[in-house]
Amino acid sequence: MFQSRQAYVEDFVKKLHEGQYIIDPKANDIQLVDGESLSKALGDALQTWEINKSTSISPPPLLSTHAFTLITLAFTHGIVIDKNDVRDQVRETELLLEQCESEKSKLETDNKALQKRIAHLNQINETLENELKGREK
């Protein structure tokens, strides 16, 4: 289990450095039990983990567990933004936008046809009202 946590932390740090992961600024608003923000705690833990990783063969298990826990907490609170997910969301949004524009065009055409029909029915109504008035006299 320790090895997988260490690999998980390593992968997370790598993705942060590559810019694939971004920490949402909302992490500053999430307070941990000790009053420290999740953003600060995560940053400190990852910095300590990287320093220990660079100065020893492998970071102590407790350090990897702490970093792993904070990373998991960050994902749980939804403050880790995966740029690949954002790209997928942009593509999906663009498709929805195209569908909406197509539907809007169809609705505008239908609306114009309905307005013409209303105008025609108003004409018929006016004609009928005039005929009724003429018969009443």
Stockholm file with secondary structure:
# STOCKHOLM 1.0

chainA/1-137         MFQSRQAYVEDFVKKLHEGQYIIDPKANDIQLVDGESLSKALGDALQTWEINKSTSISPPPLLSTHAFTLITLAFTHGIVIDKNDVRDQVRETELLLEQCESEKSKLETDNKALQKRIAHLNQINETLENELKGREK
#=GR chainA/1-137 SS CHHHHHHHHHHHHHHHHHTSEEECGGGGGCBCTTSCBHHHHHHHHHHHHHHHHHHSSSCCHHHHHHHHHHHHHHHHTTCEEEHHHHHHHHHHHHHHHHHHHHHHHHHHHHHHHHHHHHHHHHHHHHHHHHHHHHHHC
#=GC SS_cons         CHHHHHHHHHHHHHHHHHTSEEECGGGGGCBCTTSCBHHHHHHHHHHHHHHHHHHSSSCCHHHHHHHHHHHHHHHHTTCEEEHHHHHHHHHHHHHHHHHHHHHHHHHHHHHHHHHHHHHHHHHHHHHHHHHHHHHHC
//
